């Protein structure tokens, strides 16, 4: 994997308070959170990554053009300022695992990462994507020409080379104080270290050069950016850099460089930069061999089914699952944070089960479905062997597609399906009559995800929910 230091745009903390302007990732922001972010500061990143749409929007004035204008205004007002020299950024997140008292720290590296076609087997996906987010993110990116959020990538390094170079150690307190620290609305403490020494930067670049990456969060943005890199290469008359055969980088000082890459390097070893600005995107790389990675389940809510009958569904399910009614915790849905904390209680019956199991929440009760291995194996011969034992795969391939007769295309288009982190919110939608059935599931394990991804396969959409999310607004990659 080729990575690049870059001259990031950063919020100017002499003019704004960092906690007032950073946000959760765009796809984790509820309407209530959007309103709260708008109220926090006129410079809050929400105006760029998830602005409010107006009924009177036109081609000349819409959510995307307003996002671009906000960025332009903030740069002009020095609310966003550009770093003087290329850098990589150490990034640590200290958090309490939802539903427990366990405190973990996840460490990563914010950088520019080269965009590869999946066929090159350098970057791997682990789940399928949805159609709508791609179109939205492409429109926003083409208009703003700025990466305001990092995508989350995984790599393996048992020797912890990057951690030692960036943080001075592998665990515990970092050797030097963080340059910036901010606590988000979930109590997660985010800290950033700026690394500018050219020698250290080149050591980090070299240490990661032979690594393969798995996308943890950001499939839609990665695929959108890779397609745009190919498009821009064709427009510029350059080779396709998403393929190994294309020229992929040049050295600082070459012409035609993005302001976010270029630098006046008079001493020290030269630093690599992308062949053109669109050939790379902003990423945070996390070592899977280090502690601190947490994966939560993403629950499924099915709605709008014609003539849905819970009794008929359970009769069908009994062919493949042992079905038993359970006493479910009854509580009104609260905030997203409260939903995360309550999830372990709502799904407690799953923790006592071995093998595949789901909770099916319907108007007339909550039912535990435990898989019958022989029946499921016979029904899923069309599914790759390594994926057949996985809960989320059986839910999609057997329950959603066969028992409820949702087509793969309708699932991809989210015509009858919603995804939620909070088990409480999922159950509440059923109680309010907004859904026919909610499926509460176990999380995918890191080993399962790695096996499927590196095997060249993909799981269903939204199979994983990595916690905590990367905070948006800690760094920006401006292409112009």
CORFENLIN-V154153 format. One record per backbone hydrogen bond with DSSP energy under -0.5 kcal/mol. NH is the residue of the N-H (numbers start at 0). CO is the residue of the C=O. Records with the same first field share a line. If there is no record, write none. Layout:
NH=CO ; CO
//
This chain:
2=0
3=111
5=86
6=259
7=5
8=475
9=80
11=78
12=10
14=11
15=11
17=15
19=16
20=16 ; 17
21=17
22=471
27=24
28=25
29=27
33=29
34=30
35=31
36=32
37=33
38=34
39=35
40=36
43=40
44=20
46=43
47=44
48=44
49=45
56=53
57=60
65=61
66=62
67=63
68=64
69=65
70=66
71=67
72=68
73=69
74=70
75=71
76=72
77=74
78=73
79=73
80=9
82=7
86=5
87=194
88=109
89=192
90=107
91=190
92=105
93=188
94=92 ; 103
96=101
99=96
103=94
105=92
107=90
108=284
109=88
110=108 ; 282
111=3
112=280
113=1
114=278
115=113
116=241
119=116
120=117
123=212
127=458
130=411
133=129
134=130
135=131
136=132
137=133
138=134
139=135
140=136
141=137
142=138
143=139
144=140
146=476
147=145
150=281
151=216
152=150 ; 283
153=213
154=285
159=156
163=159
164=160
165=161
166=162
167=162 ; 163
168=162
174=166
178=191
179=191
181=189
183=187
186=183
188=93
189=181 ; 187
190=91
191=179
192=89
194=87
195=193
200=196
201=197
202=198
203=199
204=200
205=201
206=202
207=203
208=204 ; 205
210=207
212=121
213=153
214=123
215=151 ; 213
216=151
221=217
222=218
223=219
224=220
225=221
226=222
227=223
228=224
229=225
230=226
231=227
232=228
233=229
234=230
235=231
236=232 ; 233
237=232
240=238
242=239
245=239 ; 242
249=272
251=270
253=250
259=477
260=257
261=257
264=262
265=263
272=249
274=247
278=275
279=276
280=112
282=110
283=150
284=108
285=152
286=106
287=154 ; 285
289=286
293=466
295=464
298=296 ; 419
299=438
300=417
301=436
302=415
307=304
312=308
313=309
314=310
315=311
316=312
317=313
318=315
319=316
320=316
321=369
322=320
323=367
325=365
327=325
330=328
338=334
339=335
340=336
341=337
342=338
344=341
345=341
346=342
347=344
349=346
350=346 ; 347
351=347
352=349
357=368
358=439
359=357 ; 366
360=358 ; 437
361=359 ; 364
364=361
365=325
366=359
367=323
368=357 ; 366
369=321 ; 367
370=355
371=319
372=370
375=371
376=372
377=373
378=374
379=375
380=377
382=379
386=383
387=383
388=384
389=386
393=389
394=390
395=391
396=392
397=393
398=393
399=394
400=395
401=397
402=397
403=398
405=399
410=406
411=407
412=408
413=410
414=409
417=300
419=298
422=338 ; 420
425=421
426=422
427=423
428=424
429=425
430=426
431=427
432=429
433=428
434=428
435=301
436=301
437=360
438=299
439=358 ; 437
443=462
448=444
449=445
450=446
451=447
452=448
453=449
454=450
455=452
456=451
458=125
462=459
464=295
466=293
471=22
472=147
473=470
475=8
476=146
477=475
478=144
479=144
//
